[in-house]
Amino acid sequence: MSAKVEPRTYEDAVNWLRDHGFDLIEAPGAQTRVFLKKYNCSAAIQRTDDGGVKIFAYPGYLIGSEISKLVNRGYQQFMKTTKTEVAATADHLKALHDFSEEMKESLALPSLYNESLGTVSDSYQYDRIKDRDQPEVDRPKRPWETVKVKAAAASKKGRA
């Protein structure tokens, strides 16, 4: 049976983070938002209306000054930003995993089994499902889809 965890207030979470070696940077123009940094990873939390805390920007490895998004392409994981994409190394993944687990502890969030085993990607983009997240009209035609169109056109010509 699991024990119920008391949710932390924003102030308690910020104090816990400071006590455990996180660098806290106030977000420009937002007094209720803070960026966290440790192990060259970063995320952002913000105060909720009821004094609680929630994640504003999910954890990512810092590439330059930008928080990267972890993308899994089946054969390799990548750290992707708006400007660049680099292959994720074991050191990147270990730092990101440790950062995420410590951040969850600071916010009194549950640590899920599958996430505790290793780093979980933000996005899974295998070659066969690439572009499925786009609207159907914007998706490029796959080779097997263009063959069906050609075959249908050829059969229509044969009937005429």
C-alpha positions, 0 to 999 in steps of 0.5 A, a space after each residue: 500500500 502506498 503512503 499518501 504524500 503531502 503536496 508542497 507549497 511553492 515556498 517549501 519547494 523553493 527552499 528544498 531546491 536551494 538546500 539541495 544544490 539547485 541554482 534558482 533563477 527568477 524568470 524575467 517579468 514573472 514573480 511566480 516563476 523560477 528556473 531551476 538548474 543543476 547537472 547542466 539541466 534545467 526546468 521551470 516551476 511556477 506558483 499556482 493560485 492556491 499557493 501550490 507549485 506546478 511544472 511550467 517547463 519540463 526538464 531538459 539538458 541545457 544546450 547553449 542557453 536553451 532547454 532541449 527536448 529529448 526525442 527518441 527515434 528508435 535507434 538513438 535518442 537526441 537532444 533537440 532545441 529550436 536551433 540544433 539537435 545532438 545525439 544524447 550520450 549516456 552522461 546527458 541521460 544520466 544527468 537528465 534522469 538525476 535532475 528529474 528525480 530530484 525535482 520530483 522529490 522537491 515538488 512531492 510528485 510521484 516517482 513512476 516505475 517506468 521513469 525510475 528505470 531510466 530517462 523517458 523521452 518527450 517524443 517518440 519519432 520512429 521512421 514509420 510514424 514520422 510526421 503522424 503528429 501533423 495534420 493529414 493534409 500536411 503529411 508527406 506521401 509515403 512510397 506505398 501511398 503513392 504506389 496505390 494512387 498510381 495503381 488506382 489511376 492505371 486501373 481507371 485507364 484500363 476500364 475506359 
